[in-house]
């Protein structure tokens, strides 16, 4: 990856805060020495928002001095290996398969202290906290980057909305389904008039290979001499849709809202 890639990433917003704790002991000529020790260990925290399916740059810079070691890992409880560089070349023998063929460094800028990671074909599984460890002969630095994935729809950065809810009756069970949603949705039922017995219902949520969610709800019906209305609502923090079915002696008509 070259520096030209950065020009195409105008939609990426980076906020960086530098946290530095310096211990200074003023005693004779020790002041300069203690400052050198404290400045050789830096911790940087950054936040990055990247568009789903695009190219993302996770920032990391360091002070160059001698041999260079760059290690990128994802902190998800087990430190997933994302990208390694030492002996003046990429070392990908232990790279997690999730990142295979999708990571790169700016090799022409490493000598100038740029250890930023390029991540291609970004998906929702890439969300989370990453750690960049950059080490040289006299300098160690850790950069922690929190990556948030944004879904791009109709040229606006939004979530994947609830576009359709299907409701059907079969085998005395009302089934409600909706697909391709993000963030993760919820499903709720309402029945009118309220039945005398508690209805059994289950909900299943599945994530597809693009990181979007499919949700299904199943509600066991109760036979009644009066007309009953079953409504299913699928919603998340951005959107909501509802479907309704009217039942009378299992002769039914469907009304979708």
MITORBA-855372 format. One record per residue: residue number from 1; x, y, z of N, C-alpha, C in turn. Coordinates in Angstrom, 2 decimals, m for minus. Layout:
N
(rec NUM, (X, Y, Z), (X, Y, Z), (X, Y, Z)) ...
% end
This chain:
257
(rec 1, (0.85, m1.19, 0.00), (0.00, 0.00, 0.00), (0.88, 1.24, 0.00)) (rec 2, (0.54, 2.26, m0.79), (1.33, 3.48, m0.87), (0.58, 4.62, m0.24)) (rec 3, (1.24, 5.78, m0.14), (0.62, 6.95, 0.48), (m0.55, 7.46, m0.32)) (rec 4, (m0.65, 7.09, m1.62), (m1.78, 7.54, m2.44), (m3.10, 7.03, m1.91)) (rec 5, (m3.07, 5.89, m1.22), (m4.31, 5.32, m0.69), (m4.96, 6.24, 0.32)) (rec 6, (m4.14, 6.98, 1.07), (m4.68, 7.85, 2.11), (m5.58, 8.93, 1.52)) (rec 7, (m5.30, 9.36, 0.30), (m6.07, 10.43, m0.31), (m7.52, 10.01, m0.52)) (rec 8, (m7.74, 8.72, m0.75), (m9.09, 8.21, m1.04), (m9.88, 7.91, 0.21)) (rec 9, (m9.36, 8.27, 1.36), (m10.03, 7.90, 2.60), (m10.56, 9.12, 3.34)) (rec 10, (m11.13, 10.05, 2.60), (m11.63, 11.27, 3.22), (m12.76, 11.03, 4.18)) (rec 11, (m13.48, 9.90, 4.04), (m14.62, 9.62, 4.91), (m14.20, 9.06, 6.25)) (rec 12, (m12.91, 8.74, 6.41), (m12.43, 8.16, 7.65), (m12.15, 9.27, 8.64)) (rec 13, (m12.78, 9.21, 9.80), (m12.61, 10.20, 10.84), (m11.73, 9.62, 11.93)) (rec 14, (m10.64, 10.31, 12.25), (m9.72, 9.82, 13.27), (m9.65, 10.84, 14.39)) (rec 15, (m9.87, 10.39, 15.61), (m9.72, 11.21, 16.80), (m8.65, 10.58, 17.65)) (rec 16, (m7.60, 11.33, 17.96), (m6.48, 10.77, 18.69), (m6.26, 11.57, 19.97)) (rec 17, (m6.07, 10.86, 21.06), (m5.76, 11.47, 22.34), (m4.48, 10.86, 22.84)) (rec 18, (m3.54, 11.67, 23.24), (m2.26, 11.18, 23.72), (m2.24, 11.24, 25.24)) (rec 19, (m2.00, 10.08, 25.85), (m1.88, 9.99, 27.29), (m0.42, 9.72, 27.63)) (rec 20, (0.22, 10.60, 28.40), (1.62, 10.44, 28.73), (1.83, 10.76, 30.20)) (rec 21, (2.37, 9.81, 30.93), (2.69, 10.01, 32.34), (4.20, 10.12, 32.47)) (rec 22, (4.67, 11.23, 33.00), (6.09, 11.48, 33.11), (6.48, 11.58, 34.58)) (rec 23, (7.45, 10.77, 34.98), (7.98, 10.82, 36.33), (9.29, 11.58, 36.30)) (rec 24, (9.37, 12.68, 37.03), (10.55, 13.53, 37.00), (11.12, 13.62, 38.41)) (rec 25, (12.37, 13.29, 38.55), (13.06, 13.42, 39.82), (14.14, 14.48, 39.65)) (rec 26, (13.98, 15.61, 40.32), (14.95, 16.70, 40.22), (16.02, 16.49, 41.27)) (rec 27, (17.12, 15.96, 40.83), (18.23, 15.72, 41.74), (19.51, 15.71, 40.93)) (rec 28, (20.25, 16.79, 41.03), (21.50, 16.89, 40.30), (21.25, 16.84, 38.80)) (rec 29, (22.02, 16.02, 38.12), (21.93, 15.93, 36.66), (21.00, 14.85, 36.19)) (rec 30, (20.10, 14.34, 37.04), (19.24, 13.22, 36.66), (17.98, 13.65, 35.92)) (rec 31, (17.72, 14.96, 35.85), (16.46, 15.41, 35.26), (16.34, 14.96, 33.80)) (rec 32, (17.36, 15.26, 32.98), (17.28, 14.90, 31.56), (17.17, 13.40, 31.37)) (rec 33, (17.84, 12.63, 32.16), (17.83, 11.18, 32.02), (16.44, 10.61, 32.31)) (rec 34, (15.78, 11.09, 33.36), (14.46, 10.58, 33.69), (13.44, 10.96, 32.62)) (rec 35, (13.58, 12.15, 32.04), (12.67, 12.54, 30.97), (12.83, 11.63, 29.75)) (rec 36, (14.04, 11.26, 29.45), (14.29, 10.37, 28.31), (13.64, 9.01, 28.52)) (rec 37, (13.71, 8.48, 29.74), (13.12, 7.18, 30.04), (11.61, 7.24, 29.92)) (rec 38, (11.00, 8.31, 30.46), (9.55, 8.38, 30.44), (9.01, 8.57, 29.03)) (rec 39, (9.73, 9.33, 28.20), (9.24, 9.58, 26.85), (9.45, 8.41, 25.91)) (rec 40, (10.19, 7.39, 26.34), (10.44, 6.25, 25.46), (9.33, 5.23, 25.51)) (rec 41, (8.32, 5.44, 26.33), (7.18, 4.52, 26.40), (5.90, 5.33, 26.29)) (rec 42, (5.27, 5.30, 25.14), (4.07, 6.09, 24.89), (2.87, 5.17, 24.70)) (rec 43, (1.72, 5.66, 25.15), (0.45, 4.96, 24.88), (m0.47, 5.96, 24.19)) (rec 44, (m0.95, 5.61, 23.02), (m1.84, 6.47, 22.24), (m3.17, 5.75, 22.05)) (rec 45, (m4.27, 6.50, 22.18), (m5.61, 5.95, 22.00), (m6.28, 6.67, 20.84)) (rec 46, (m6.85, 5.92, 19.90), (m7.49, 6.51, 18.73), (m8.82, 5.83, 18.45)) (rec 47, (m9.71, 6.55, 17.75), (m10.98, 6.00, 17.30), (m11.10, 6.22, 15.79)) (rec 48, (m11.54, 5.18, 15.07), (m11.64, 5.26, 13.62), (m13.00, 4.72, 13.20)) (rec 49, (m13.68, 5.42, 12.29), (m14.91, 4.94, 11.68), (m14.67, 4.64, 10.21)) (rec 50, (m14.97, 3.42, 9.77), (m14.70, 3.00, 8.40), (m15.95, 2.45, 7.74)) (rec 51, (m16.05, 2.64, 6.43), (m17.23, 2.24, 5.68), (m17.18, 0.75, 5.37)) (rec 52, (m18.30, 0.10, 5.59), (m18.44, m1.34, 5.31), (m18.05, m1.64, 3.86)) (rec 53, (m17.17, m2.63, 3.68), (m16.77, m3.05, 2.35), (m15.63, m2.25, 1.74)) (rec 54, (m15.20, m1.18, 2.42), (m14.16, m0.32, 1.87), (m12.78, m0.62, 2.44)) (rec 55, (m11.89, 0.38, 2.30), (m10.53, 0.29, 2.81), (m10.41, 1.17, 4.04)) (rec 56, (m9.76, 0.67, 5.06), (m9.64, 1.38, 6.33), (m8.17, 1.50, 6.70)) (rec 57, (m7.81, 2.61, 7.32), (m6.45, 2.81, 7.82), (m6.50, 3.00, 9.33)) (rec 58, (m5.83, 2.12, 10.06), (m5.71, 2.21, 11.51), (m4.39, 2.90, 11.82)) (rec 59, (m4.43, 4.10, 12.42), (m3.21, 4.91, 12.56), (m2.27, 4.39, 13.63)) (rec 60, (m0.97, 4.48, 13.34), (0.07, 4.15, 14.32), (1.38, 4.76, 13.85)) (rec 61, (2.00, 5.58, 14.70), (3.28, 6.19, 14.39), (4.25, 5.94, 15.53)) (rec 62, (5.54, 5.99, 15.22), (6.55, 5.73, 16.24), (7.83, 6.47, 15.88)) (rec 63, (8.74, 6.58, 16.85), (10.03, 7.21, 16.62), (11.02, 6.16, 16.14)) (rec 64, (11.61, 6.40, 14.99), (12.51, 5.42, 14.39), (13.91, 5.54, 14.99)) (rec 65, (14.49, 4.38, 15.28), (15.86, 4.34, 15.81), (16.31, 2.88, 15.83)) (rec 66, (17.05, 2.45, 14.82), (17.53, 1.08, 14.80), (16.53, 0.11, 14.20)) (rec 67, (16.68, m1.16, 14.55), (15.80, m2.20, 14.02), (14.36, m1.96, 14.45)) (rec 68, (13.42, m2.32, 13.58), (12.02, m2.02, 13.81), (11.21, m3.31, 13.92)) (rec 69, (10.31, m3.33, 14.92), (9.35, m4.42, 15.08), (7.97, m3.81, 15.16)) (rec 70, (7.06, m4.26, 14.31), (5.68, m3.77, 14.32), (4.76, m4.97, 14.48)) (rec 71, (3.87, m4.88, 15.45), (2.95, m5.99, 15.72), (1.54, m5.43, 15.89)) (rec 72, (0.60, m5.89, 15.06), (m0.81, m5.52, 15.17), (m1.60, m6.73, 15.66)) (rec 73, (m2.38, m6.55, 16.72), (m3.25, m7.61, 17.22), (m4.62, m7.01, 17.51)) (rec 74, (m5.64, m7.85, 17.49), (m6.98, m7.43, 17.89), (m7.25, m7.95, 19.29)) (rec 75, (m7.64, m7.03, 20.18), (m7.89, m7.39, 21.58), (m9.34, m7.81, 21.75)) (rec 76, (m9.62, m9.09, 21.57), (m10.97, m9.60, 21.79), (m10.98, m10.68, 22.87)) (rec 77, (m10.00, m10.61, 23.76), (m9.89, m11.59, 24.83), (m8.82, m12.62, 24.59)) (rec 78, (m8.36, m12.76, 23.34), (m7.33, m13.76, 23.06), (m6.24, m13.23, 22.11)) (rec 79, (m6.21, m11.91, 21.88), (m5.16, m11.27, 21.08), (m4.96, m11.96, 19.72)) (rec 80, (m5.90, m11.72, 18.82), (m5.85, m12.28, 17.48), (m4.71, m11.62, 16.69)) (rec 81, (m3.87, m12.42, 16.05), (m2.74, m11.91, 15.28), (m3.24, m11.33, 13.95)) (rec 82, (m3.00, m10.03, 13.75), (m3.48, m9.35, 12.55), (m2.35, m9.14, 11.53)) (rec 83, (m1.22, m8.59, 11.98), (m0.11, m8.33, 11.05), (1.18, m8.15, 11.84)) (rec 84, (2.27, m8.72, 11.35), (3.58, m8.59, 11.99), (4.62, m8.17, 10.96)) (rec 85, (5.61, m7.39, 11.45), (6.70, m6.93, 10.60), (7.98, m6.88, 11.41)) (rec 86, (9.00, m7.56, 10.96), (10.34, m7.46, 11.54), (11.34, m8.02, 10.54)) (rec 87, (12.63, m7.79, 10.81), (13.68, m8.15, 9.85), (13.42, m7.51, 8.49)) (rec 88, (12.84, m6.29, 8.53), (12.59, m5.50, 7.31), (11.64, m6.17, 6.33)) (rec 89, (10.71, m6.99, 6.84), (9.72, m7.60, 5.94), (8.50, m8.06, 6.74)) (rec 90, (7.38, m8.24, 6.03), (6.16, m8.76, 6.66), (6.41, m10.19, 7.13)) (rec 91, (5.82, m10.51, 8.29), (5.92, m11.86, 8.85), (4.49, m12.32, 9.16)) (rec 92, (3.90, m13.09, 8.27), (2.48, m13.42, 8.34), (2.22, m14.89, 8.61)) (rec 93, (3.21, m15.59, 9.11), (3.05, m17.02, 9.36), (2.02, m17.34, 10.41)) (rec 94, (1.78, m16.42, 11.36), (0.81, m16.66, 12.43), (m0.41, m15.76, 12.29)) (rec 95, (m0.61, m15.17, 11.13), (m1.75, m14.30, 10.91), (m3.06, m15.08, 10.99)) (rec 96, (m4.07, m14.50, 11.67), (m5.37, m15.14, 11.74), (m6.00, m15.20, 10.35)) (rec 97, (m6.64, m16.33, 9.99), (m7.23, m16.48, 8.65), (m8.25, m15.39, 8.31)) (rec 98, (m8.89, m14.79, 9.31), (m9.87, m13.74, 9.06), (m9.25, m12.56, 8.32)) (rec 99, (m7.96, m12.33, 8.52), (m7.30, m11.15, 7.93), (m6.41, m11.50, 6.74)) (rec 100, (m6.40, m12.74, 6.33), (m5.52, m13.17, 5.25), (m5.84, m12.42, 3.95)) (rec 101, (m4.82, m11.83, 3.35), (m4.98, m11.11, 2.10), (m5.64, m9.76, 2.22)) (rec 102, (m5.87, m9.27, 3.45), (m6.59, m8.00, 3.62), (m5.76, m6.93, 4.34)) (rec 103, (m4.58, m7.26, 4.84), (m3.80, m6.29, 5.61), (m2.53, m5.90, 4.87)) (rec 104, (m2.07, m4.69, 5.13), (m0.82, m4.22, 4.53), (m0.30, m3.03, 5.33)) (rec 105, (1.00, m2.82, 5.25), (1.65, m1.66, 5.85), (2.11, m0.71, 4.75)) (rec 106, (2.42, 0.51, 5.12), (2.95, 1.49, 4.18), (4.48, 1.34, 4.17)) (rec 107, (4.97, 0.37, 3.41), (6.39, 0.02, 3.48), (7.31, 1.19, 3.15)) (rec 108, (6.88, 2.05, 2.24), (7.73, 3.18, 1.86), (7.77, 4.26, 2.93)) (rec 109, (6.95, 4.11, 4.01), (6.92, 5.12, 5.06), (7.34, 4.58, 6.42)) (rec 110, (7.65, 3.30, 6.52), (8.04, 2.73, 7.81), (9.32, 3.39, 8.33)) (rec 111, (10.26, 3.66, 7.44), (11.51, 4.29, 7.87), (11.28, 5.67, 8.46)) (rec 112, (10.15, 6.30, 8.12), (9.80, 7.60, 8.68), (8.91, 7.52, 9.90)) (rec 113, (8.63, 6.31, 10.39), (7.86, 6.15, 11.61), (6.39, 5.88, 11.42)) (rec 114, (5.97, 5.49, 10.23), (4.55, 5.19, 9.98), (4.33, 3.68, 10.05)) (rec 115, (3.62, 3.24, 11.08), (3.30, 1.82, 11.25), (1.81, 1.57, 11.06)) (rec 116, (1.11, 2.49, 10.40), (m0.34, 2.37, 10.22), (m0.67, 1.11, 9.43)) (rec 117, (m1.83, 0.54, 9.74), (m2.28, m0.70, 9.11), (m3.38, m0.41, 8.11)) (rec 118, (m3.23, m0.90, 6.89), (m4.30, m0.85, 5.91), (m5.13, m2.12, 5.98)) (rec 119, (m6.45, m1.97, 6.05), (m7.35, m3.11, 6.14), (m8.37, m3.02, 5.02)) (rec 120, (m8.37, m3.99, 4.11), (m9.24, m3.97, 2.94), (m10.49, m4.81, 3.17)) (rec 121, (m11.53, m4.53, 2.36), (m12.80, m5.27, 2.39), (m13.33, m5.37, 3.82)) (rec 122, (m13.47, m4.22, 4.44), (m13.86, m4.16, 5.85), (m15.25, m4.76, 6.04)) (rec 123, (m15.41, m5.60, 7.07), (m16.71, m6.17, 7.40), (m17.00, m5.96, 8.88)) (rec 124, (m18.21, m6.31, 9.28), (m18.64, m6.03, 10.65), (m17.87, m6.83, 11.68)) (rec 125, (m17.31, m7.96, 11.29), (m16.50, m8.74, 12.22), (m15.19, m8.04, 12.58)) (rec 126, (m14.82, m7.04, 11.79), (m13.58, m6.31, 12.06), (m13.73, m5.29, 13.19)) (rec 127, (m14.95, m5.02, 13.60), (m15.15, m4.06, 14.68), (m14.43, m4.51, 15.95)) (rec 128, (m13.96, m3.52, 16.71), (m13.34, m3.85, 17.98), (m12.10, m3.02, 18.25)) (rec 129, (m11.33, m3.47, 19.22), (m10.15, m2.73, 19.70), (m8.87, m3.41, 19.20)) (rec 130, (m8.04, m2.62, 18.55), (m6.79, m3.12, 18.00), (m5.61, m2.49, 18.75)) (rec 131, (m4.52, m3.22, 18.79), (m3.30, m2.74, 19.44), (m2.14, m2.79, 18.46)) (rec 132, (m1.47, m1.66, 18.31), (m0.25, m1.58, 17.51), (0.93, m1.44, 18.47)) (rec 133, (1.84, m2.38, 18.40), (3.05, m2.31, 19.21), (4.23, m2.07, 18.28)) (rec 134, (4.89, m0.92, 18.46), (6.04, m0.56, 17.63), (7.26, m0.43, 18.53)) (rec 135, (8.32, m1.14, 18.17), (9.51, m1.18, 19.01), (10.76, m0.96, 18.17)) (rec 136, (11.68, m0.15, 18.71), (13.00, 0.02, 18.12), (14.03, m0.17, 19.22)) (rec 137, (15.28, 0.12, 18.92), (16.35, m0.11, 19.88), (16.15, 0.67, 21.17)) (rec 138, (15.65, 1.91, 21.07), (15.53, 2.77, 22.25), (14.11, 3.27, 22.47)) (rec 139, (13.12, 2.67, 21.83), (11.78, 3.25, 21.91), (10.73, 2.16, 21.79)) (rec 140, (9.73, 2.22, 22.67), (8.57, 1.32, 22.60), (7.30, 2.16, 22.62)) (rec 141, (6.35, 1.83, 21.77), (5.08, 2.56, 21.74), (3.92, 1.61, 21.52)) (rec 142, (2.82, 1.85, 22.23), (1.58, 1.11, 22.05), (0.49, 2.07, 21.61)) (rec 143, (m0.19, 1.72, 20.55), (m1.33, 2.50, 20.07), (m2.56, 1.60, 20.10)) (rec 144, (m3.62, 2.07, 20.73), (m4.88, 1.32, 20.80), (m5.91, 2.03, 19.93)) (rec 145, (m6.45, 1.30, 18.96), (m7.39, 1.87, 18.00), (m8.72, 1.13, 18.10)) (rec 146, (m9.79, 1.86, 18.36), (m11.14, 1.28, 18.37), (m11.77, 1.50, 17.00)) (rec 147, (m12.11, 0.41, 16.33), (m12.63, 0.46, 14.97), (m14.14, 0.24, 14.99)) (rec 148, (m14.88, 1.18, 14.40), (m16.33, 1.07, 14.24), (m16.65, 1.01, 12.75)) (rec 149, (m17.50, 0.07, 12.36), (m17.86, m0.11, 10.96), (m19.19, 0.59, 10.67)) (rec 150, (m19.22, 1.35, 9.58), (m20.42, 2.06, 9.16), (m20.93, 1.44, 7.87)) (rec 151, (m22.25, 1.26, 7.76), (m22.85, 0.70, 6.56), (m23.29, 1.84, 5.65)) (rec 152, (m22.84, 1.82, 4.41), (m23.12, 2.90, 3.47), (m24.31, 2.52, 2.59)) (rec 153, (m25.40, 3.27, 2.71), (m26.62, 3.01, 1.94), (m27.07, 4.32, 1.30)) (rec 154, (m27.20, 4.31, m0.01), (m27.65, 5.48, m0.75), (m26.79, 6.70, m0.43)) (rec 155, (m25.50, 6.47, m0.36), (m24.52, 7.54, m0.20), (m24.61, 8.25, 1.15)) (rec 156, (m25.27, 7.63, 2.11), (m25.30, 8.17, 3.47), (m24.83, 7.08, 4.41)) (rec 157, (m24.07, 7.46, 5.41), (m23.58, 6.48, 6.38), (m24.68, 6.25, 7.41)) (rec 158, (m25.34, 5.10, 7.33), (m26.46, 4.78, 8.22), (m26.36, 3.30, 8.57)) (rec 159, (m27.36, 2.83, 9.31), (m27.45, 1.40, 9.60), (m28.22, 0.71, 8.47)) (rec 160, (m28.22, m0.62, 8.50), (m29.04, m1.39, 7.55), (m30.44, m1.48, 8.15)) (rec 161, (m31.44, m0.82, 7.58), (m32.74, m0.71, 8.22), (m33.59, m1.97, 8.08)) (rec 162, (m34.68, m1.98, 8.84), (m35.70, m3.03, 8.70), (m36.55, m2.65, 7.50)) (rec 163, (m36.41, m3.36, 6.40), (m37.11, m2.98, 5.17), (m38.40, m3.75, 4.95)) (rec 164, (m38.51, m4.95, 5.52), (m39.68, m5.79, 5.25), (m39.86, m6.78, 6.39)) (rec 165, (m41.11, m7.00, 6.77), (m41.46, m8.01, 7.77), (m42.52, m8.93, 7.16)) (rec 166, (m42.26, m10.23, 7.14), (m43.20, m11.21, 6.61), (m43.83, m11.98, 7.76)) (rec 167, (m45.15, m12.21, 7.66), (m45.86, m12.97, 8.69), (m46.78, m13.97, 8.00)) (rec 168, (m46.75, m15.23, 8.45), (m47.55, m16.30, 7.85), (m48.03, m17.23, 8.96)) (rec 169, (m49.07, m18.03, 8.64), (m49.59, m19.03, 9.57), (m49.40, m20.42, 8.97)) (rec 170, (m48.93, m21.35, 9.79), (m48.79, m22.73, 9.36), (m48.65, m23.64, 10.54)) (rec 171, (m49.38, m24.76, 10.55), (m49.31, m25.74, 11.65), (m49.58, m25.08, 13.01)) (rec 172, (m50.63, m24.25, 13.03), (m51.05, m23.57, 14.27), (m49.95, m22.69, 14.86)) (rec 173, (m49.03, m22.23, 14.02), (m47.95, m21.36, 14.48), (m47.85, m20.15, 13.55)) (rec 174, (m47.82, m18.97, 14.14), (m47.60, m17.74, 13.36), (m46.09, m17.50, 13.31)) (rec 175, (m45.58, m17.33, 12.10), (m44.14, m17.11, 11.91), (m43.91, m15.71, 11.37)) (rec 176, (m42.96, m15.01, 11.98), (m42.61, m13.64, 11.58), (m41.11, m13.61, 11.25)) (rec 177, (m40.75, m13.00, 10.10), (m39.35, m12.98, 9.68), (m38.97, m11.64, 9.07)) (rec 178, (m37.69, m11.28, 9.26), (m37.12, m10.11, 8.60), (m35.62, m10.36, 8.41)) (rec 179, (m35.04, m9.81, 7.33), (m33.65, m10.16, 6.99), (m32.81, m8.91, 6.67)) (rec 180, (m31.49, m9.09, 6.81), (m30.53, m8.07, 6.39), (m30.56, m6.81, 7.20)) (rec 181, (m30.49, m6.93, 8.53), (m30.66, m5.80, 9.44), (m29.36, m5.57, 10.21)) (rec 182, (m29.07, m4.29, 10.50), (m27.97, m3.94, 11.40), (m28.25, m2.57, 12.01)) (rec 183, (m28.05, m2.35, 13.33), (m27.56, m3.30, 14.32), (m28.57, m4.42, 14.61)) (rec 184, (m28.19, m5.29, 15.54), (m29.00, m6.47, 15.85), (m30.41, m6.05, 16.26)) (rec 185, (m31.45, m6.66, 15.66), (m32.83, m6.26, 15.94), (m33.46, m7.06, 17.08)) (rec 186, (m34.64, m6.62, 17.47), (m35.48, m7.33, 18.44), (m36.83, m7.59, 17.80)) (rec 187, (m37.54, m8.59, 18.32), (m38.84, m8.97, 17.79), (m39.83, m9.09, 18.95)) (rec 188, (m40.97, m8.42, 18.82), (m42.00, m8.48, 19.87), (m43.35, m8.80, 19.25)) (rec 189, (m44.22, m9.43, 20.07), (m45.56, m9.83, 19.63), (m46.62, m9.07, 20.42)) (rec 190, (m47.78, m8.88, 19.78), (m48.98, m8.43, 20.48), (m50.17, m9.18, 19.91)) (rec 191, (m51.12, m9.56, 20.79), (m52.29, m10.35, 20.39), (m53.54, m9.67, 20.93)) (rec 192, (m54.55, m9.54, 20.08), (m55.81, m8.92, 20.49), (m56.98, m9.74, 19.93)) (rec 193, (m58.00, m10.09, 20.77), (m57.96, m9.91, 22.23), (m56.94, m10.84, 22.88)) (rec 194, (m56.52, m10.47, 24.05), (m55.50, m11.27, 24.73), (m56.08, m12.64, 25.07)) (rec 195, (m55.38, m13.73, 24.71), (m55.90, m15.08, 24.98), (m55.87, m15.40, 26.47)) (rec 196, (m56.73, m16.36, 26.85), (m56.80, m16.75, 28.26), (m55.56, m17.52, 28.70)) (rec 197, (m54.91, m18.19, 27.76), (m53.71, m18.95, 28.09), (m52.47, m18.23, 27.56)) (rec 198, (m51.35, m18.50, 28.20), (m50.08, m17.89, 27.77), (m49.60, m18.57, 26.49)) (rec 199, (m49.29, m17.77, 25.49), (m48.84, m18.31, 24.21), (m47.34, m18.60, 24.26)) (rec 200, (m46.96, m19.71, 23.65), (m45.54, m20.07, 23.60), (m44.90, m19.40, 22.38)) (rec 201, (m43.78, m18.72, 22.61), (m43.09, m18.09, 21.49), (m41.58, m18.25, 21.63)) (rec 202, (m40.92, m18.32, 20.50), (m39.46, m18.40, 20.46), (m38.95, m17.42, 19.40)) (rec 203, (m37.73, m16.95, 19.59), (m37.10, m16.01, 18.66), (m35.70, m16.51, 18.33)) (rec 204, (m35.34, m16.46, 17.04), (m34.02, m16.86, 16.59), (m33.38, m15.72, 15.81)) (rec 205, (m32.10, m15.47, 16.07), (m31.34, m14.44, 15.35), (m30.09, m15.09, 14.77)) (rec 206, (m29.84, m14.84, 13.48), (m28.66, m15.40, 12.82), (m27.91, m14.28, 12.11)) (rec 207, (m26.58, m14.35, 12.15), (m25.73, m13.38, 11.46), (m25.23, m13.98, 10.15)) (rec 208, (m25.39, m13.23, 9.03), (m24.94, m13.76, 7.75), (m23.46, m13.45, 7.53)) (rec 209, (m22.93, m13.85, 6.37), (m21.49, m13.71, 6.13), (m21.06, m12.26, 5.91)) (rec 210, (m22.01, m11.34, 5.80), (m21.70, m9.92, 5.69), (m21.86, m9.18, 7.02)) (rec 211, (m22.22, m9.92, 8.07), (m22.39, m9.31, 9.37), (m23.75, m8.70, 9.61)) (rec 212, (m24.70, m8.93, 8.69), (m26.07, m8.46, 8.88), (m26.89, m9.54, 9.57)) (rec 213, (m28.02, m9.14, 10.16), (m28.78, m10.06, 11.00), (m30.13, m10.41, 10.37)) (rec 214, (m30.48, m11.72, 10.45), (m31.81, m12.22, 10.11), (m32.49, m12.64, 11.41)) (rec 215, (m33.76, m12.29, 11.56), (m34.48, m12.61, 12.79), (m35.79, m13.31, 12.44)) (rec 216, (m36.15, m14.32, 13.24), (m37.39, m15.07, 13.05), (m38.06, m15.27, 14.40)) (rec 217, (m39.38, m15.12, 14.42), (m40.16, m15.36, 15.63), (m41.27, m16.36, 15.36)) (rec 218, (m41.55, m17.22, 16.33), (m42.57, m18.26, 16.18), (m43.52, m18.20, 17.37)) (rec 219, (m44.82, m18.05, 17.09), (m45.83, m17.91, 18.14), (m46.91, m18.97, 17.95)) (rec 220, (m47.09, m19.79, 18.96), (m48.11, m20.84, 18.92), (m49.49, m20.23, 19.12)) (rec 221, (m50.43, m20.50, 18.19), (m51.76, m19.89, 18.27), (m52.69, m20.71, 19.16)) (rec 222, (m53.79, m20.08, 19.56), (m54.82, m20.72, 20.38), (m56.14, m20.61, 19.63)) (rec 223, (m56.85, m21.75, 19.48), (m58.13, m21.74, 18.78), (m59.15, m20.91, 19.55)) (rec 224, (m59.90, m20.09, 18.80), (m60.90, m19.24, 19.44), (m62.08, m19.07, 18.50)) (rec 225, (m63.28, m18.90, 19.10), (m64.47, m18.66, 18.29), (m64.54, m17.22, 17.80)) (rec 226, (m63.72, m16.36, 18.36), (m63.71, m14.95, 17.96), (m62.47, m14.66, 17.12)) (rec 227, (m62.57, m13.59, 16.38), (m61.44, m13.20, 15.55), (m60.28, m12.72, 16.42)) (rec 228, (m59.08, m13.15, 16.08), (m57.88, m12.74, 16.81), (m56.93, m12.03, 15.85)) (rec 229, (m56.23, m11.04, 16.38), (m55.25, m10.29, 15.60), (m53.87, m10.50, 16.19)) (rec 230, (m52.94, m10.97, 15.36), (m51.56, m11.20, 15.79), (m50.67, m10.18, 15.08)) (rec 231, (m49.92, m9.43, 15.85), (m49.01, m8.43, 15.29), (m47.58, m8.72, 15.72)) (rec 232, (m46.69, m8.57, 14.77), (m45.26, m8.81, 15.02), (m44.50, m7.53, 14.66)) (rec 233, (m43.65, m7.06, 15.57), (m42.85, m5.86, 15.35), (m41.37, m6.22, 15.39)) (rec 234, (m40.64, m5.81, 14.35), (m39.18, m5.98, 14.30), (m38.56, m4.59, 14.36)) (rec 235, (m37.64, m4.39, 15.28), (m37.12, m3.04, 15.48), (m35.70, m3.08, 16.03)) (rec 236, (m34.95, m2.03, 15.75), (m33.68, m1.76, 16.41), (m33.64, m0.28, 16.73)) (rec 237, (m32.47, 0.24, 17.06), (m32.39, 1.63, 17.50), (m32.63, 2.63, 16.38)) (rec 238, (m32.65, 2.17, 15.11), (m32.79, 3.08, 13.98), (m34.13, 2.97, 13.27)) (rec 239, (m34.82, 1.84, 13.36), (m35.98, 1.63, 12.51), (m36.89, 0.58, 13.13)) (rec 240, (m38.15, 0.55, 12.66), (m39.11, m0.46, 13.12), (m40.17, m0.67, 12.05)) (rec 241, (m40.61, m1.92, 11.90), (m41.72, m2.25, 11.01), (m42.57, m3.33, 11.65)) (rec 242, (m43.84, m3.37, 11.22), (m44.79, m4.30, 11.83), (m45.60, m5.00, 10.75)) (rec 243, (m45.94, m6.26, 11.03), (m46.85, m7.02, 10.16), (m47.96, m7.60, 11.04)) (rec 244, (m49.18, m7.67, 10.48), (m50.35, m8.11, 11.25), (m51.12, m9.16, 10.45)) (rec 245, (m51.64, m10.16, 11.16), (m52.47, m11.18, 10.54), (m53.72, m11.37, 11.39)) (rec 246, (m54.90, m11.47, 10.73), (m56.18, m11.66, 11.41), (m56.64, m13.10, 11.22)) (rec 247, (m57.01, m13.78, 12.29), (m57.41, m15.18, 12.23), (m58.82, m15.35, 12.77)) (rec 248, (m59.63, m16.15, 12.05), (m60.97, m16.52, 12.51), (m61.21, m17.97, 12.10)) (rec 249, (m61.24, m18.86, 13.09), (m61.40, m20.29, 12.83), (m60.38, m20.77, 11.79)) (rec 250, (m59.19, m20.16, 11.84), (m58.08, m20.51, 10.96), (m58.36, m20.18, 9.50)) (rec 251, (m59.46, m19.44, 9.26), (m59.61, m18.80, 7.97), (m59.01, m17.42, 8.14)) (rec 252, (m58.07, m17.03, 7.34), (m57.28, m15.87, 7.67), (m57.16, m14.91, 6.48)) (rec 253, (m56.93, m13.70, 6.82), (m56.54, m12.70, 5.83), (m55.34, m11.96, 6.41)) (rec 254, (m54.49, m11.46, 5.57), (m53.24, m10.86, 6.02), (m53.23, m9.38, 5.68)) (rec 255, (m52.79, m8.59, 6.65), (m52.63, m7.16, 6.45), (m51.24, m6.79, 6.94)) (rec 256, (m50.39, m6.29, 6.05), (m49.02, m5.91, 6.42), (m48.93, m4.40, 6.48)) (rec 257, (m48.33, m3.95, 7.54), (m48.17, m2.51, 7.74), (m46.72, m2.12, 7.55)) 
% end
